[in-house]
């Protein structure tokens, strides 16, 4: 099997990623909008960082009641 340009690019990416510090990775992640970063995380991981009480504080009473109504129907 021949060595392709795609193989080379993949190897270079892997080498670069392996050499990056956590700070380097964070600076790259910060280029993505928060919505993009969050949609890649499962809800359970988000709740491990942000307690449900903190999330609920950000919702209006109407939003919470609408969700509870949706759950009960």
PyMOL Python script that loads the backbone (N, CA, C, O; Angstrom):
from pymol import cmd

cmd.read_pdbstr("""\
ATOM      1  N   UNK A   1       0.845  -1.181   0.000  1.00  0.00           N
ATOM      2  CA  UNK A   1       0.000   0.000   0.000  1.00  0.00           C
ATOM      3  C   UNK A   1       0.892   1.246   0.000  1.00  0.00           C
ATOM      4  O   UNK A   1       1.764   1.374   0.859  1.00  0.00           O
ATOM      5  N   UNK A   2       0.689   2.153  -0.938  1.00  0.00           N
ATOM      6  CA  UNK A   2       1.551   3.344  -1.020  1.00  0.00           C
ATOM      7  C   UNK A   2       1.267   4.346   0.106  1.00  0.00           C
ATOM      8  O   UNK A   2       0.159   4.436   0.633  1.00  0.00           O
ATOM      9  N   UNK A   3       2.302   5.078   0.438  1.00  0.00           N
ATOM     10  CA  UNK A   3       2.212   6.141   1.440  1.00  0.00           C
ATOM     11  C   UNK A   3       1.660   7.380   0.738  1.00  0.00           C
ATOM     12  O   UNK A   3       2.255   7.870  -0.222  1.00  0.00           O
ATOM     13  N   UNK A   4       0.517   7.886   1.218  1.00  0.00           N
ATOM     14  CA  UNK A   4      -0.164   8.988   0.533  1.00  0.00           C
ATOM     15  C   UNK A   4       0.032  10.313   1.262  1.00  0.00           C
ATOM     16  O   UNK A   4       0.539  10.357   2.382  1.00  0.00           O
ATOM     17  N   UNK A   5      -0.375  11.374   0.611  1.00  0.00           N
ATOM     18  CA  UNK A   5      -0.357  12.700   1.220  1.00  0.00           C
ATOM     19  C   UNK A   5      -1.262  12.698   2.446  1.00  0.00           C
ATOM     20  O   UNK A   5      -0.940  13.318   3.460  1.00  0.00           O
ATOM     21  N   UNK A   6      -2.390  12.005   2.356  1.00  0.00           N
ATOM     22  CA  UNK A   6      -3.308  11.923   3.501  1.00  0.00           C
ATOM     23  C   UNK A   6      -2.636  11.227   4.679  1.00  0.00           C
ATOM     24  O   UNK A   6      -2.820  11.635   5.826  1.00  0.00           O
ATOM     25  N   UNK A   7      -1.855  10.177   4.404  1.00  0.00           N
ATOM     26  CA  UNK A   7      -1.111   9.491   5.469  1.00  0.00           C
ATOM     27  C   UNK A   7      -0.133  10.462   6.138  1.00  0.00           C
ATOM     28  O   UNK A   7      -0.030  10.513   7.364  1.00  0.00           O
ATOM     29  N   UNK A   8       0.572  11.223   5.319  1.00  0.00           N
ATOM     30  CA  UNK A   8       1.528  12.194   5.840  1.00  0.00           C
ATOM     31  C   UNK A   8       0.830  13.239   6.711  1.00  0.00           C
ATOM     32  O   UNK A   8       1.289  13.544   7.811  1.00  0.00           O
ATOM     33  N   UNK A   9      -0.285  13.786   6.211  1.00  0.00           N
ATOM     34  CA  UNK A   9      -1.023  14.803   6.971  1.00  0.00           C
ATOM     35  C   UNK A   9      -1.500  14.245   8.304  1.00  0.00           C
ATOM     36  O   UNK A   9      -1.421  14.920   9.330  1.00  0.00           O
ATOM     37  N   UNK A  10      -1.996  13.005   8.286  1.00  0.00           N
ATOM     38  CA  UNK A  10      -2.476  12.378   9.522  1.00  0.00           C
ATOM     39  C   UNK A  10      -1.335  12.227  10.524  1.00  0.00           C
ATOM     40  O   UNK A  10      -1.500  12.511  11.710  1.00  0.00           O
ATOM     41  N   UNK A  11      -0.174  11.775  10.039  1.00  0.00           N
ATOM     42  CA  UNK A  11       0.975  11.598  10.927  1.00  0.00           C
ATOM     43  C   UNK A  11       1.441  12.928  11.517  1.00  0.00           C
ATOM     44  O   UNK A  11       1.757  13.008  12.704  1.00  0.00           O
ATOM     45  N   UNK A  12       1.482  13.962  10.694  1.00  0.00           N
ATOM     46  CA  UNK A  12       1.906  15.282  11.180  1.00  0.00           C
ATOM     47  C   UNK A  12       0.929  15.776  12.241  1.00  0.00           C
ATOM     48  O   UNK A  12       1.352  16.280  13.281  1.00  0.00           O
ATOM     49  N   UNK A  13      -0.384  15.636  11.988  1.00  0.00           N
ATOM     50  CA  UNK A  13      -1.388  16.055  12.977  1.00  0.00           C
ATOM     51  C   UNK A  13      -1.190  15.316  14.293  1.00  0.00           C
ATOM     52  O   UNK A  13      -1.231  15.923  15.363  1.00  0.00           O
ATOM     53  N   UNK A  14      -0.976  14.000  14.213  1.00  0.00           N
ATOM     54  CA  UNK A  14      -0.785  13.206  15.426  1.00  0.00           C
ATOM     55  C   UNK A  14       0.452  13.657  16.195  1.00  0.00           C
ATOM     56  O   UNK A  14       0.430  13.739  17.423  1.00  0.00           O
ATOM     57  N   UNK A  15       1.530  13.948  15.469  1.00  0.00           N
ATOM     58  CA  UNK A  15       2.758  14.418  16.123  1.00  0.00           C
ATOM     59  C   UNK A  15       2.549  15.772  16.787  1.00  0.00           C
ATOM     60  O   UNK A  15       2.988  15.995  17.915  1.00  0.00           O
ATOM     61  N   UNK A  16       1.883  16.663  16.086  1.00  0.00           N
ATOM     62  CA  UNK A  16       1.634  17.994  16.643  1.00  0.00           C
ATOM     63  C   UNK A  16       0.757  17.887  17.882  1.00  0.00           C
ATOM     64  O   UNK A  16       1.056  18.498  18.908  1.00  0.00           O
ATOM     65  N   UNK A  17      -0.326  17.114  17.794  1.00  0.00           N
ATOM     66  CA  UNK A  17      -1.219  16.958  18.950  1.00  0.00           C
ATOM     67  C   UNK A  17      -0.496  16.332  20.135  1.00  0.00           C
ATOM     68  O   UNK A  17      -0.703  16.739  21.278  1.00  0.00           O
ATOM     69  N   UNK A  18       0.352  15.342  19.864  1.00  0.00           N
ATOM     70  CA  UNK A  18       1.085  14.674  20.945  1.00  0.00           C
ATOM     71  C   UNK A  18       2.053  15.627  21.645  1.00  0.00           C
ATOM     72  O   UNK A  18       2.353  15.451  22.826  1.00  0.00           O
ATOM     73  N   UNK A  19       2.536  16.625  20.925  1.00  0.00           N
ATOM     74  CA  UNK A  19       3.507  17.546  21.517  1.00  0.00           C
ATOM     75  C   UNK A  19       2.859  18.746  22.204  1.00  0.00           C
ATOM     76  O   UNK A  19       3.545  19.523  22.869  1.00  0.00           O
ATOM     77  N   UNK A  20       1.550  18.903  22.051  1.00  0.00           N
ATOM     78  CA  UNK A  20       0.866  20.065  22.629  1.00  0.00           C
ATOM     79  C   UNK A  20       0.662  19.918  24.127  1.00  0.00           C
ATOM     80  O   UNK A  20       0.405  18.827  24.638  1.00  0.00           O
ATOM     81  N   UNK A  21       0.783  21.039  24.813  1.00  0.00           N
ATOM     82  CA  UNK A  21       0.483  21.068  26.248  1.00  0.00           C
ATOM     83  C   UNK A  21      -1.027  21.261  26.421  1.00  0.00           C
ATOM     84  O   UNK A  21      -1.710  21.650  25.473  1.00  0.00           O
ATOM     85  N   UNK A  22      -1.549  20.998  27.606  1.00  0.00           N
ATOM     86  CA  UNK A  22      -2.968  21.275  27.842  1.00  0.00           C
ATOM     87  C   UNK A  22      -3.322  22.742  27.563  1.00  0.00           C
ATOM     88  O   UNK A  22      -4.415  23.035  27.078  1.00  0.00           O
ATOM     89  N   UNK A  23      -2.401  23.657  27.867  1.00  0.00           N
ATOM     90  CA  UNK A  23      -2.659  25.077  27.609  1.00  0.00           C
ATOM     91  C   UNK A  23      -2.774  25.350  26.109  1.00  0.00           C
ATOM     92  O   UNK A  23      -3.613  26.138  25.672  1.00  0.00           O
ATOM     93  N   UNK A  24      -1.918  24.688  25.329  1.00  0.00           N
ATOM     94  CA  UNK A  24      -1.999  24.832  23.863  1.00  0.00           C
ATOM     95  C   UNK A  24      -3.358  24.346  23.358  1.00  0.00           C
ATOM     96  O   UNK A  24      -3.997  24.997  22.532  1.00  0.00           O
ATOM     97  N   UNK A  25      -3.780  23.202  23.866  1.00  0.00           N
ATOM     98  CA  UNK A  25      -5.057  22.638  23.434  1.00  0.00           C
ATOM     99  C   UNK A  25      -6.221  23.547  23.823  1.00  0.00           C
ATOM    100  O   UNK A  25      -7.153  23.744  23.043  1.00  0.00           O
ATOM    101  N   UNK A  26      -6.159  24.098  25.039  1.00  0.00           N
ATOM    102  CA  UNK A  26      -7.218  25.016  25.469  1.00  0.00           C
ATOM    103  C   UNK A  26      -7.279  26.252  24.592  1.00  0.00           C
ATOM    104  O   UNK A  26      -8.364  26.738  24.274  1.00  0.00           O
ATOM    105  N   UNK A  27      -6.124  26.764  24.201  1.00  0.00           N
ATOM    106  CA  UNK A  27      -6.139  27.956  23.363  1.00  0.00           C
ATOM    107  C   UNK A  27      -6.755  27.640  21.997  1.00  0.00           C
ATOM    108  O   UNK A  27      -7.416  28.498  21.413  1.00  0.00           O
ATOM    109  N   UNK A  28      -6.552  26.444  21.488  1.00  0.00           N
ATOM    110  CA  UNK A  28      -7.205  26.044  20.232  1.00  0.00           C
ATOM    111  C   UNK A  28      -8.710  25.896  20.426  1.00  0.00           C
ATOM    112  O   UNK A  28      -9.501  26.342  19.595  1.00  0.00           O
ATOM    113  N   UNK A  29      -9.097  25.262  21.536  1.00  0.00           N
ATOM    114  CA  UNK A  29     -10.527  25.069  21.804  1.00  0.00           C
ATOM    115  C   UNK A  29     -11.261  26.387  21.958  1.00  0.00           C
ATOM    116  O   UNK A  29     -12.431  26.495  21.591  1.00  0.00           O
ATOM    117  N   UNK A  30     -10.587  27.384  22.494  1.00  0.00           N
ATOM    118  CA  UNK A  30     -11.228  28.681  22.699  1.00  0.00           C
ATOM    119  C   UNK A  30     -11.613  29.355  21.386  1.00  0.00           C
ATOM    120  O   UNK A  30     -12.418  30.286  21.374  1.00  0.00           O
ATOM    121  N   UNK A  31     -11.038  28.884  20.282  1.00  0.00           N
ATOM    122  CA  UNK A  31     -11.395  29.429  18.974  1.00  0.00           C
ATOM    123  C   UNK A  31     -12.779  28.976  18.536  1.00  0.00           C
ATOM    124  O   UNK A  31     -13.406  29.599  17.678  1.00  0.00           O
ATOM    125  N   UNK A  32     -13.254  27.876  19.136  1.00  0.00           N
ATOM    126  CA  UNK A  32     -14.598  27.385  18.823  1.00  0.00           C
ATOM    127  C   UNK A  32     -15.614  28.113  19.690  1.00  0.00           C
ATOM    128  O   UNK A  32     -15.337  28.396  20.855  1.00  0.00           O
ATOM    129  N   UNK A  33     -16.782  28.419  19.144  1.00  0.00           N
ATOM    130  CA  UNK A  33     -17.823  29.022  19.978  1.00  0.00           C
ATOM    131  C   UNK A  33     -18.253  28.029  21.071  1.00  0.00           C
ATOM    132  O   UNK A  33     -18.183  26.817  20.865  1.00  0.00           O
ATOM    133  N   UNK A  34     -18.695  28.534  22.225  1.00  0.00           N
ATOM    134  CA  UNK A  34     -19.104  27.646  23.321  1.00  0.00           C
ATOM    135  C   UNK A  34     -20.113  26.590  22.886  1.00  0.00           C
ATOM    136  O   UNK A  34     -20.053  25.449  23.345  1.00  0.00           O
ATOM    137  N   UNK A  35     -21.039  26.960  22.006  1.00  0.00           N
ATOM    138  CA  UNK A  35     -22.051  26.000  21.564  1.00  0.00           C
ATOM    139  C   UNK A  35     -21.399  24.802  20.871  1.00  0.00           C
ATOM    140  O   UNK A  35     -21.830  23.662  21.046  1.00  0.00           O
ATOM    141  N   UNK A  36     -20.364  25.071  20.090  1.00  0.00           N
ATOM    142  CA  UNK A  36     -19.668  23.986  19.394  1.00  0.00           C
ATOM    143  C   UNK A  36     -18.937  23.079  20.372  1.00  0.00           C
ATOM    144  O   UNK A  36     -18.929  21.858  20.216  1.00  0.00           O
ATOM    145  N   UNK A  37     -18.318  23.690  21.388  1.00  0.00           N
ATOM    146  CA  UNK A  37     -17.599  22.884  22.379  1.00  0.00           C
ATOM    147  C   UNK A  37     -18.562  22.031  23.178  1.00  0.00           C
ATOM    148  O   UNK A  37     -18.303  20.851  23.418  1.00  0.00           O
ATOM    149  N   UNK A  38     -19.682  22.628  23.596  1.00  0.00           N
ATOM    150  CA  UNK A  38     -20.627  21.906  24.449  1.00  0.00           C
ATOM    151  C   UNK A  38     -21.376  20.794  23.731  1.00  0.00           C
ATOM    152  O   UNK A  38     -21.662  19.758  24.330  1.00  0.00           O
ATOM    153  N   UNK A  39     -21.698  20.991  22.461  1.00  0.00           N
ATOM    154  CA  UNK A  39     -22.498  19.970  21.793  1.00  0.00           C
ATOM    155  C   UNK A  39     -21.701  18.686  21.562  1.00  0.00           C
ATOM    156  O   UNK A  39     -22.274  17.660  21.196  1.00  0.00           O
ATOM    157  N   UNK A  40     -20.409  18.735  21.770  1.00  0.00           N
ATOM    158  CA  UNK A  40     -19.584  17.538  21.649  1.00  0.00           C
ATOM    159  C   UNK A  40     -19.482  16.772  22.967  1.00  0.00           C
ATOM    160  O   UNK A  40     -18.920  15.678  23.014  1.00  0.00           O
ATOM    161  N   UNK A  41     -20.022  17.345  24.024  1.00  0.00           N
ATOM    162  CA  UNK A  41     -19.967  16.691  25.340  1.00  0.00           C
ATOM    163  C   UNK A  41     -21.303  16.051  25.684  1.00  0.00           C
ATOM    164  O   UNK A  41     -22.358  16.636  25.439  1.00  0.00           O
ATOM    165  N   UNK A  42     -21.258  14.854  26.252  1.00  0.00           N
ATOM    166  CA  UNK A  42     -22.513  14.265  26.725  1.00  0.00           C
ATOM    167  C   UNK A  42     -23.026  15.050  27.944  1.00  0.00           C
ATOM    168  O   UNK A  42     -22.228  15.569  28.724  1.00  0.00           O
ATOM    169  N   UNK A  43     -24.347  15.138  28.109  1.00  0.00           N
ATOM    170  CA  UNK A  43     -24.904  15.891  29.242  1.00  0.00           C
ATOM    171  C   UNK A  43     -24.317  15.483  30.593  1.00  0.00           C
ATOM    172  O   UNK A  43     -24.122  16.332  31.462  1.00  0.00           O
ATOM    173  N   UNK A  44     -24.036  14.199  30.777  1.00  0.00           N
ATOM    174  CA  UNK A  44     -23.498  13.733  32.060  1.00  0.00           C
ATOM    175  C   UNK A  44     -22.152  14.397  32.361  1.00  0.00           C
ATOM    176  O   UNK A  44     -21.874  14.733  33.513  1.00  0.00           O
ATOM    177  N   UNK A  45     -21.322  14.587  31.342  1.00  0.00           N
ATOM    178  CA  UNK A  45     -20.033  15.248  31.555  1.00  0.00           C
ATOM    179  C   UNK A  45     -20.222  16.710  31.932  1.00  0.00           C
ATOM    180  O   UNK A  45     -19.488  17.240  32.766  1.00  0.00           O
ATOM    181  N   UNK A  46     -21.199  17.358  31.321  1.00  0.00           N
ATOM    182  CA  UNK A  46     -21.481  18.756  31.650  1.00  0.00           C
ATOM    183  C   UNK A  46     -21.951  18.847  33.096  1.00  0.00           C
ATOM    184  O   UNK A  46     -21.546  19.747  33.832  1.00  0.00           O
ATOM    185  N   UNK A  47     -22.808  17.911  33.501  1.00  0.00           N
ATOM    186  CA  UNK A  47     -23.315  17.924  34.878  1.00  0.00           C
ATOM    187  C   UNK A  47     -22.239  17.572  35.900  1.00  0.00           C
ATOM    188  O   UNK A  47     -22.383  17.893  37.079  1.00  0.00           O
ATOM    189  N   UNK A  48     -21.172  16.923  35.469  1.00  0.00           N
ATOM    190  CA  UNK A  48     -20.051  16.661  36.375  1.00  0.00           C
ATOM    191  C   UNK A  48     -19.290  17.948  36.688  1.00  0.00           C
ATOM    192  O   UNK A  48     -18.613  18.052  37.711  1.00  0.00           O
ATOM    193  N   UNK A  49     -19.414  18.922  35.791  1.00  0.00           N
ATOM    194  CA  UNK A  49     -18.703  20.191  35.970  1.00  0.00           C
ATOM    195  C   UNK A  49     -19.637  21.270  36.516  1.00  0.00           C
ATOM    196  O   UNK A  49     -19.263  22.042  37.399  1.00  0.00           O
ATOM    197  N   UNK A  50     -20.857  21.313  35.976  1.00  0.00           N
ATOM    198  CA  UNK A  50     -21.833  22.320  36.395  1.00  0.00           C
ATOM    199  C   UNK A  50     -22.987  21.600  37.092  1.00  0.00           C
ATOM    200  O   UNK A  50     -23.719  20.846  36.451  1.00  0.00           O
ATOM    201  N   UNK A  51     -23.155  21.819  38.371  1.00  0.00           N
ATOM    202  CA  UNK A  51     -24.233  21.156  39.087  1.00  0.00           C
ATOM    203  C   UNK A  51     -25.612  21.577  38.543  1.00  0.00           C
ATOM    204  O   UNK A  51     -25.786  22.711  38.097  1.00  0.00           O
ATOM    205  N   UNK A  52     -26.579  20.662  38.583  1.00  0.00           N
ATOM    206  CA  UNK A  52     -27.921  20.985  38.078  1.00  0.00           C
ATOM    207  C   UNK A  52     -28.502  22.260  38.700  1.00  0.00           C
ATOM    208  O   UNK A  52     -29.214  23.011  38.034  1.00  0.00           O
ATOM    209  N   UNK A  53     -28.197  22.495  39.965  1.00  0.00           N
ATOM    210  CA  UNK A  53     -28.726  23.687  40.636  1.00  0.00           C
ATOM    211  C   UNK A  53     -28.244  24.967  39.935  1.00  0.00           C
ATOM    212  O   UNK A  53     -28.991  25.937  39.808  1.00  0.00           O
ATOM    213  N   UNK A  54     -26.990  24.949  39.489  1.00  0.00           N
ATOM    214  CA  UNK A  54     -26.453  26.121  38.790  1.00  0.00           C
ATOM    215  C   UNK A  54     -27.137  26.310  37.441  1.00  0.00           C
ATOM    216  O   UNK A  54     -27.405  27.439  37.030  1.00  0.00           O
ATOM    217  N   UNK A  55     -27.414  25.228  36.767  1.00  0.00           N
ATOM    218  CA  UNK A  55     -28.101  25.308  35.476  1.00  0.00           C
ATOM    219  C   UNK A  55     -29.521  25.818  35.680  1.00  0.00           C
ATOM    220  O   UNK A  55     -29.991  26.679  34.937  1.00  0.00           O
ATOM    221  N   UNK A  56     -30.193  25.288  36.680  1.00  0.00           N
ATOM    222  CA  UNK A  56     -31.572  25.714  36.955  1.00  0.00           C
ATOM    223  C   UNK A  56     -31.655  27.195  37.303  1.00  0.00           C
ATOM    224  O   UNK A  56     -32.638  27.854  36.965  1.00  0.00           O
ATOM    225  N   UNK A  57     -30.637  27.725  37.972  1.00  0.00           N
ATOM    226  CA  UNK A  57     -30.628  29.155  38.316  1.00  0.00           C
ATOM    227  C   UNK A  57     -30.687  30.037  37.074  1.00  0.00           C
ATOM    228  O   UNK A  57     -31.182  31.163  37.126  1.00  0.00           O
ATOM    229  N   UNK A  58     -30.186  29.524  35.967  1.00  0.00           N
ATOM    230  CA  UNK A  58     -30.135  30.297  34.724  1.00  0.00           C
ATOM    231  C   UNK A  58     -31.443  30.251  33.937  1.00  0.00           C
ATOM    232  O   UNK A  58     -31.630  31.015  32.990  1.00  0.00           O
ATOM    233  N   UNK A  59     -32.345  29.356  34.330  1.00  0.00           N
ATOM    234  CA  UNK A  59     -33.625  29.228  33.632  1.00  0.00           C
ATOM    235  C   UNK A  59     -34.696  30.057  34.321  1.00  0.00           C
ATOM    236  O   UNK A  59     -34.652  30.272  35.532  1.00  0.00           O
ATOM    237  N   UNK A  60     -35.643  30.511  33.545  1.00  0.00           N
ATOM    238  CA  UNK A  60     -36.772  31.223  34.145  1.00  0.00           C
ATOM    239  C   UNK A  60     -37.730  30.206  34.752  1.00  0.00           C
ATOM    240  O   UNK A  60     -37.697  29.022  34.419  1.00  0.00           O
ATOM    241  N   UNK A  61     -38.572  30.685  35.636  1.00  0.00           N
ATOM    242  CA  UNK A  61     -39.582  29.820  36.251  1.00  0.00           C
ATOM    243  C   UNK A  61     -40.462  29.197  35.168  1.00  0.00           C
ATOM    244  O   UNK A  61     -40.829  28.025  35.254  1.00  0.00           O
ATOM    245  N   UNK A  62     -40.795  29.989  34.150  1.00  0.00           N
ATOM    246  CA  UNK A  62     -41.649  29.500  33.068  1.00  0.00           C
ATOM    247  C   UNK A  62     -40.975  28.368  32.296  1.00  0.00           C
ATOM    248  O   UNK A  62     -41.627  27.395  31.916  1.00  0.00           O
ATOM    249  N   UNK A  63     -39.677  28.497  32.067  1.00  0.00           N
ATOM    250  CA  UNK A  63     -38.946  27.440  31.359  1.00  0.00           C
ATOM    251  C   UNK A  63     -38.934  26.137  32.161  1.00  0.00           C
ATOM    252  O   UNK A  63     -39.120  25.053  31.608  1.00  0.00           O
ATOM    253  N   UNK A  64     -38.713  26.260  33.465  1.00  0.00           N
ATOM    254  CA  UNK A  64     -38.703  25.077  34.335  1.00  0.00           C
ATOM    255  C   UNK A  64     -40.091  24.447  34.365  1.00  0.00           C
ATOM    256  O   UNK A  64     -40.226  23.230  34.234  1.00  0.00           O
ATOM    257  N   UNK A  65     -41.110  25.263  34.536  1.00  0.00           N
ATOM    258  CA  UNK A  65     -42.480  24.740  34.590  1.00  0.00           C
ATOM    259  C   UNK A  65     -42.878  24.094  33.262  1.00  0.00           C
ATOM    260  O   UNK A  65     -43.539  23.056  33.254  1.00  0.00           O
ATOM    261  N   UNK A  66     -42.486  24.696  32.152  1.00  0.00           N
ATOM    262  CA  UNK A  66     -42.794  24.117  30.841  1.00  0.00           C
ATOM    263  C   UNK A  66     -42.118  22.760  30.683  1.00  0.00           C
ATOM    264  O   UNK A  66     -42.715  21.829  30.141  1.00  0.00           O
ATOM    265  N   UNK A  67     -40.894  22.641  31.146  1.00  0.00           N
ATOM    266  CA  UNK A  67     -40.174  21.367  31.055  1.00  0.00           C
ATOM    267  C   UNK A  67     -40.849  20.322  31.944  1.00  0.00           C
ATOM    268  O   UNK A  67     -41.035  19.177  31.535  1.00  0.00           O
ATOM    269  N   UNK A  68     -41.213  20.725  33.161  1.00  0.00           N
ATOM    270  CA  UNK A  68     -41.862  19.769  34.072  1.00  0.00           C
ATOM    271  C   UNK A  68     -43.221  19.327  33.501  1.00  0.00           C
ATOM    272  O   UNK A  68     -43.608  18.166  33.631  1.00  0.00           O
ATOM    273  N   UNK A  69     -43.927  20.254  32.879  1.00  0.00           N
ATOM    274  CA  UNK A  69     -45.205  19.917  32.248  1.00  0.00           C
ATOM    275  C   UNK A  69     -44.985  18.909  31.118  1.00  0.00           C
ATOM    276  O   UNK A  69     -45.747  17.955  30.963  1.00  0.00           O
ATOM    277  N   UNK A  70     -43.948  19.134  30.345  1.00  0.00           N
ATOM    278  CA  UNK A  70     -43.615  18.236  29.228  1.00  0.00           C
ATOM    279  C   UNK A  70     -43.292  16.835  29.757  1.00  0.00           C
ATOM    280  O   UNK A  70     -43.683  15.833  29.158  1.00  0.00           O
ATOM    281  N   UNK A  71     -42.574  16.774  30.886  1.00  0.00           N
ATOM    282  CA  UNK A  71     -42.235  15.470  31.475  1.00  0.00           C
ATOM    283  C   UNK A  71     -43.464  14.707  31.972  1.00  0.00           C
ATOM    284  O   UNK A  71     -43.538  13.483  31.868  1.00  0.00           O
ATOM    285  N   UNK A  72     -44.414  15.451  32.508  1.00  0.00           N
ATOM    286  CA  UNK A  72     -45.592  14.786  33.082  1.00  0.00           C
ATOM    287  C   UNK A  72     -46.620  14.376  32.042  1.00  0.00           C
ATOM    288  O   UNK A  72     -47.545  13.625  32.352  1.00  0.00           O
ATOM    289  N   UNK A  73     -46.473  14.858  30.804  1.00  0.00           N
ATOM    290  CA  UNK A  73     -47.458  14.466  29.780  1.00  0.00           C
ATOM    291  C   UNK A  73     -46.965  13.302  28.945  1.00  0.00           C
ATOM    292  O   UNK A  73     -47.669  12.848  28.042  1.00  0.00           O
TER     293      UNK A  73
END
""", "prot")
cmd.dss("prot")
cmd.show_as("cartoon", "prot")
cmd.util.cbc("prot")
cmd.orient("prot")
